Amino acid sequence: MSAPAASLPLPNLGQRMPGLVLAIVVALIALGLGRLMPLVGGPVFGIVLGILIRNLVAPGAQFTPGIQFAGKQILQWSIIALGFGLSLNQVAKTGLESLSVTLVTMTVAFLAAWGLGRALKVHDKLKILIGVGTAICGGSAIAAVTPIIKPDEHDTAFAISTIFLFNLVAVLLFPLLGHLLHLSDLGFGLWAGTAINDTSSVVAAGYSFSKEAGDYATIVKLTRATLIIPVCLALAFAVAWREKKKGSTDFSLRRIFPWFILWFLVASAIRTAGLVPATILPAIHVLAEFLIIVALTAIGLSANLRKMASTGLRPILLGLGVWAAVSISSLLVQLAIGQL
C-alpha cells in the first residue's frame, strides 16, 4: 500500500539537481539571446526554448523534481527580488498621476477577460491568467498568481506566450500609432505604461518614441506592477471562500496565502528606506531578471504542446480582445482627462 500523498518525502537537492541545472543552462542561453534581441527579451526566449526542449527531446522523469522546483519556488524568489528594485517613494508622484488611467484599464482588462472568455468558452484559470497578465505586468503577474490558483503548466505557458506575442506587436506598433495620433511625450508614456504588459516591452516602446516618453512610461509601469499585491490577496481570499463553500476540510488559508507577496513588500520597504546600496542595485536587477527567466524556462519545460494545441485559437483570440480593450480604454481615459 502506497503512502498518503501528504506524507511523501519532498525531493532533496540531489533529486532536484538535474532539472535545476537544465533550467539554469537553458535560462543562461535565453538571457544571452535576450541581450542580443531585446525586443523579444530573455523571458520569451526562456519559455520558447523550454517548450521546444520539452516537446522535441522530452527530458526524463529524473528532471521533473528540479523543473517543478524552478517553476514554483524560484518563481516566487524572483518576485521578491524585484521588490528590491522598486522604491515606493520614487513612483508615488507618477503613480498618483497615472492611477485613474491604470484603474480603468485594469477594470476593463478583467471585465473583458471575463466576458470574452465566457463567450469563447475559455476555462476560468486561463481567463484569470490572461486577464491578470494583460491588466498588470505580463509574465511577472502570471508568475505571481500561479502559486495561488494552481493552473496546469500548459495553461501558464500558453498564457505567457499569448501575452508576450501581443507585447512584441505593441513594441512595433505603438510608437508608429503614437506619432500618427500626435501624442505628447507624457501622453505616449502614459499610454505605453498602462497598455503594454511586460516591463521590457514598455521600456522598448517608450524610448522608441522619445527619451521623455520612455522615462515616464517606465515609472508608470513600475507603479502599475505594485497592483499585483492587492490582486494576489483578492485571489487568495477568493480561493479560500470557494474551498470553504465546497466544504473542504483540509483547506487552510495560511497554506495558500501568497506569503512571497509580503516578502516583496518587505524588500520594497528596504529599498525605499535606502538600506540597499546603490552600487548593488544593477546586480539585484540582473538577478531578478535571471530568476524570472529560470522560472519561465522551467514552465516551458513543463508545457505539453499537444495539450496546448487542444486548447485551440480561443485563448489567443481572448488575449487579442483583452489587449485591444485595454489599449483603447487607456487612450479614451486620457482623452477624457486631457492627458494626451
C-alpha positions as CSV (number, residue, x, y, z in Angstrom):
1,M,0.0,0.0,0.0
2,S,1.4,3.4,-1.0
3,A,1.9,6.2,1.5
4,P,-0.6,9.1,1.5
5,A,0.4,12.0,-0.7
6,A,0.7,14.3,2.3
7,S,3.4,12.0,3.9
8,L,5.5,11.5,0.8
9,P,9.0,13.0,1.4
10,L,9.9,16.1,-0.5
11,P,12.6,15.8,-3.2
12,N,16.1,16.6,-1.8
13,L,18.7,18.7,-3.5
14,G,20.3,15.8,-5.3
15,Q,16.9,14.8,-6.8
16,R,16.3,18.4,-7.9
17,M,19.8,19.0,-9.3
18,P,19.3,17.6,-12.9
19,G,16.2,19.6,-13.5
20,L,17.6,22.8,-11.9
21,V,20.8,22.5,-13.9
22,L,18.8,22.1,-17.1
23,A,16.6,25.1,-16.4
24,I,19.6,27.3,-15.4
25,V,21.7,26.3,-18.5
26,V,18.7,27.0,-20.9
27,A,18.0,30.2,-19.0
28,L,21.6,31.4,-19.5
29,I,21.2,30.8,-23.2
30,A,17.9,32.7,-23.1
31,L,19.4,35.6,-21.2
32,G,22.2,35.9,-23.8
33,L,19.7,35.8,-26.7
34,G,17.6,38.4,-24.9
35,R,20.6,40.7,-24.7
36,L,21.1,40.3,-28.5
37,M,17.4,40.8,-29.3
38,P,15.9,43.0,-26.5
39,L,12.7,43.4,-28.4
40,V,12.0,39.8,-27.8
41,G,13.7,39.6,-24.4
42,G,15.1,36.8,-22.2
43,P,11.8,35.6,-20.7
44,V,10.3,35.0,-24.1
45,F,13.4,33.1,-25.2
46,G,13.3,31.1,-22.0
47,I,9.8,29.9,-22.3
48,V,10.1,29.2,-26.0
49,L,13.4,27.2,-25.6
50,G,11.8,25.3,-22.7
51,I,8.8,24.4,-24.8
52,L,11.0,23.3,-27.7
53,I,13.1,21.1,-25.5
54,R,10.1,19.6,-23.7
55,N,8.4,18.7,-26.9
56,L,11.3,17.7,-29.1
57,V,13.6,16.0,-26.6
58,A,11.3,15.2,-23.7
59,P,13.6,15.2,-20.7
60,G,13.2,12.1,-18.5
61,A,11.5,11.8,-15.1
62,Q,14.7,12.5,-13.3
63,F,14.5,16.1,-14.4
64,T,10.9,16.6,-13.1
65,P,11.6,17.5,-9.4
66,G,14.1,20.2,-10.3
67,I,11.9,21.6,-13.1
68,Q,8.9,21.8,-10.7
69,F,11.0,23.5,-8.0
70,A,12.3,26.1,-10.5
71,G,8.8,26.7,-11.9
72,K,7.4,27.4,-8.4
73,Q,9.9,28.2,-5.7
74,I,12.4,30.1,-7.9
75,L,9.4,31.9,-9.4
76,Q,8.5,33.3,-6.0
77,W,12.1,34.3,-5.3
78,S,12.1,36.3,-8.5
79,I,9.1,38.3,-7.4
80,I,10.8,39.1,-4.1
81,A,14.0,40.1,-5.8
82,L,12.0,42.5,-8.0
83,G,10.9,44.3,-4.8
84,F,14.5,45.5,-4.1
85,G,14.5,47.4,-7.3
86,L,11.2,49.2,-6.6
87,S,11.4,52.3,-4.5
88,L,7.9,53.3,-3.4
89,N,8.9,56.9,-2.9
90,Q,10.2,57.1,-6.5
91,V,6.9,56.1,-8.1
92,A,4.5,57.9,-5.7
93,K,4.0,61.1,-7.7
94,T,3.8,59.5,-11.1
95,G,1.7,56.7,-9.6
96,L,-0.9,59.2,-8.4
97,E,-1.0,61.0,-11.8
98,S,-1.5,57.7,-13.7
99,L,-3.7,56.0,-11.1
100,S,-7.1,56.9,-12.8
101,V,-6.0,55.5,-16.1
102,T,-4.4,52.4,-14.6
103,L,-7.5,51.6,-12.5
104,V,-9.8,52.0,-15.6
105,T,-7.6,49.8,-17.8
106,M,-7.3,47.1,-15.1
107,T,-11.1,47.1,-14.7
108,V,-11.5,46.9,-18.5
109,A,-9.0,44.0,-18.7
110,F,-10.7,41.9,-16.0
111,L,-14.2,42.6,-17.4
112,A,-13.1,41.8,-21.0
113,A,-11.3,38.7,-19.9
114,W,-14.4,37.5,-18.1
115,G,-16.9,38.5,-20.8
116,L,-14.9,37.4,-23.9
117,G,-13.6,34.3,-22.0
118,R,-17.2,33.3,-21.3
119,A,-18.2,33.9,-24.9
120,L,-15.2,31.9,-26.2
121,K,-15.7,29.2,-23.6
122,V,-12.2,29.6,-22.2
123,H,-12.0,28.0,-18.7
124,D,-11.7,30.1,-15.6
125,K,-8.0,29.6,-14.7
126,L,-6.8,30.5,-18.2
127,K,-9.1,33.6,-18.2
128,I,-7.6,34.7,-14.9
129,L,-4.0,34.2,-16.2
130,I,-4.6,36.2,-19.4
131,G,-6.7,38.9,-17.6
132,V,-4.1,39.4,-14.9
133,G,-1.2,39.3,-17.4
134,T,-2.8,41.9,-19.6
135,A,-4.1,44.1,-16.8
136,I,-0.9,44.4,-14.7
137,C,2.6,43.2,-15.8
138,G,2.6,40.3,-18.2
139,G,4.7,37.3,-17.3
140,S,5.5,38.6,-13.8
141,A,1.9,38.9,-12.9
142,I,1.1,35.5,-14.3
143,A,4.1,34.2,-12.3
144,A,2.7,35.8,-9.1
145,V,-0.8,34.4,-9.3
146,T,0.3,30.9,-10.4
147,P,1.0,29.6,-6.9
148,I,-2.4,30.8,-5.8
149,I,-4.8,29.5,-8.4
150,K,-2.5,26.5,-9.4
151,P,-3.2,26.2,-13.1
152,D,-1.8,23.4,-15.3
153,E,1.7,24.1,-16.6
154,H,0.5,24.2,-20.2
155,D,-2.1,26.8,-19.3
156,T,0.6,29.0,-17.7
157,A,2.9,28.6,-20.7
158,F,0.0,29.3,-23.1
159,A,-1.0,32.5,-21.2
160,I,2.6,33.8,-21.0
161,S,3.2,33.0,-24.7
162,T,-0.1,34.8,-25.7
163,I,0.8,37.9,-23.6
164,F,4.3,38.1,-25.0
165,L,3.0,37.8,-28.5
166,F,1.0,41.0,-28.1
167,N,3.9,42.6,-26.2
168,L,6.0,42.2,-29.3
169,V,3.3,43.6,-31.6
170,A,2.9,46.6,-29.2
171,V,6.6,47.4,-29.3
172,L,6.5,47.6,-33.1
173,L,3.1,49.2,-33.4
174,F,2.7,51.6,-30.5
175,P,5.4,54.2,-31.5
176,L,4.0,54.4,-35.0
177,L,0.5,54.9,-33.8
178,G,1.7,57.4,-31.2
179,H,3.2,59.6,-33.9
180,L,0.1,59.2,-36.1
181,L,-2.1,60.3,-33.2
182,H,0.3,63.2,-32.4
183,L,0.6,62.1,-28.8
184,S,2.7,64.2,-26.4
185,D,5.8,62.6,-24.8
186,L,3.9,62.2,-21.5
187,G,0.7,61.1,-23.3
188,F,2.5,58.3,-25.1
189,G,4.4,57.4,-21.9
190,L,1.2,57.0,-20.0
191,W,-0.4,55.0,-22.9
192,A,2.6,52.7,-23.1
193,G,2.9,52.3,-19.4
194,T,-0.8,51.4,-18.9
195,A,-1.5,49.4,-22.1
196,I,1.7,47.3,-22.7
197,N,2.2,44.4,-20.3
198,D,5.9,43.4,-19.8
199,T,8.3,46.0,-18.4
200,S,11.0,45.4,-21.0
201,S,8.4,45.9,-23.8
202,V,7.2,49.2,-22.1
203,V,10.7,50.4,-21.9
204,A,11.4,49.5,-25.6
205,A,8.3,51.2,-26.9
206,G,8.6,54.2,-24.7
207,Y,12.2,55.0,-25.6
208,S,11.5,54.3,-29.3
209,F,9.1,57.2,-29.1
210,S,11.3,59.6,-27.1
211,K,13.5,59.7,-24.0
212,E,10.9,61.7,-22.1
213,A,8.2,59.1,-23.0
214,G,10.5,56.3,-22.0
215,D,11.2,57.8,-18.6
216,Y,7.6,58.4,-17.9
217,A,6.4,55.0,-19.2
218,T,8.9,53.2,-17.1
219,I,7.7,54.8,-13.8
220,V,4.0,54.3,-14.8
221,K,4.7,50.7,-15.4
222,L,6.5,50.1,-12.1
223,T,3.6,51.7,-10.3
224,R,1.2,49.5,-12.1
225,A,3.2,46.5,-11.2
226,T,2.6,47.1,-7.5
227,L,-1.1,46.5,-8.0
228,I,-0.3,42.8,-8.3
229,I,-0.2,42.8,-4.5
230,P,-3.9,43.6,-3.9
231,V,-4.9,41.4,-6.8
232,C,-3.0,38.4,-5.4
233,L,-4.5,39.0,-2.0
234,A,-8.0,39.2,-3.5
235,L,-7.4,35.9,-5.4
236,A,-6.1,34.2,-2.3
237,F,-9.3,35.1,-0.4
238,A,-11.5,34.1,-3.3
239,V,-9.8,30.7,-3.4
240,A,-10.3,30.4,0.3
241,W,-14.0,31.3,0.1
242,R,-14.6,28.8,-2.8
243,E,-12.9,26.0,-0.9
244,K,-14.9,26.7,2.2
245,K,-18.1,26.8,0.2
246,K,-17.3,23.4,-1.2
247,G,-17.0,22.1,2.4
248,S,-13.3,21.3,2.1
249,T,-12.0,20.0,5.5
250,D,-8.3,20.1,4.7
251,F,-8.2,23.7,3.3
252,S,-6.0,26.3,5.0
253,L,-5.9,29.9,4.0
254,R,-2.5,30.1,5.7
255,R,-1.3,27.4,3.3
256,I,-2.4,29.1,0.1
257,F,-1.7,32.7,1.2
258,P,0.9,34.3,-1.1
259,W,3.5,34.9,1.6
260,F,6.0,35.8,-1.0
261,I,4.0,39.0,-1.7
262,L,4.6,40.1,1.9
263,W,8.3,39.5,1.4
264,F,8.1,41.5,-1.8
265,L,6.7,44.4,0.3
266,V,9.5,44.0,2.8
267,A,12.0,44.1,0.0
268,S,10.4,47.3,-1.4
269,A,10.4,48.8,2.1
270,I,14.1,48.1,2.5
271,R,14.7,49.7,-0.9
272,T,12.6,52.7,0.0
273,A,14.4,53.2,3.3
274,G,17.7,53.5,1.4
275,L,19.2,50.4,3.0
276,V,20.2,48.9,-0.3
277,P,23.5,50.4,-1.6
278,A,23.1,52.0,-5.0
279,T,26.1,50.1,-6.2
280,I,24.4,46.7,-6.0
281,L,21.1,47.7,-7.5
282,P,22.2,46.8,-11.0
283,A,23.3,43.4,-9.8
284,I,19.9,42.8,-8.0
285,H,18.1,43.8,-11.2
286,V,20.1,41.3,-13.2
287,L,19.5,38.6,-10.5
288,A,15.7,39.3,-10.5
289,E,15.6,39.1,-14.3
290,F,17.6,35.9,-14.4
291,L,15.4,34.2,-11.7
292,I,12.3,35.1,-13.7
293,I,13.9,33.6,-16.9
294,V,14.9,30.4,-14.9
295,A,11.3,30.1,-13.6
296,L,9.7,30.7,-17.0
297,T,12.1,28.3,-18.7
298,A,11.0,25.7,-16.2
299,I,7.4,26.4,-17.0
300,G,8.2,26.0,-20.7
301,L,10.0,22.7,-19.8
302,S,6.7,21.5,-18.2
303,A,4.5,22.6,-21.1
304,N,2.9,19.9,-23.3
305,L,2.3,21.3,-26.8
306,R,-0.3,18.6,-27.5
307,K,-2.4,19.9,-24.6
308,M,-1.9,23.5,-25.7
309,A,-2.9,22.6,-29.3
310,S,-6.1,21.0,-28.0
311,T,-7.0,24.4,-26.4
312,G,-7.2,25.9,-29.9
313,L,-7.2,29.5,-31.0
314,R,-9.7,30.7,-28.5
315,P,-7.2,31.8,-25.8
316,I,-5.3,33.7,-28.5
317,L,-8.5,35.5,-29.5
318,L,-9.1,36.2,-25.8
319,G,-5.7,37.7,-25.4
320,L,-6.2,39.8,-28.6
321,G,-9.6,41.1,-27.4
322,V,-8.4,42.0,-23.9
323,W,-5.3,43.7,-25.2
324,A,-7.3,45.8,-27.7
325,A,-9.8,46.7,-25.0
326,V,-7.0,47.9,-22.6
327,S,-5.2,49.8,-25.3
328,I,-8.4,51.7,-26.5
329,S,-9.7,52.3,-23.0
330,S,-6.3,53.9,-22.0
331,L,-6.5,56.3,-24.8
332,L,-10.1,57.2,-24.2
333,V,-9.5,57.9,-20.5
334,Q,-6.5,60.1,-21.3
335,L,-8.7,62.0,-23.9
336,A,-11.4,62.5,-21.2
337,I,-9.0,63.9,-18.6
338,G,-6.9,65.9,-21.1
339,Q,-3.6,64.0,-20.7
340,L,-2.9,63.2,-24.3
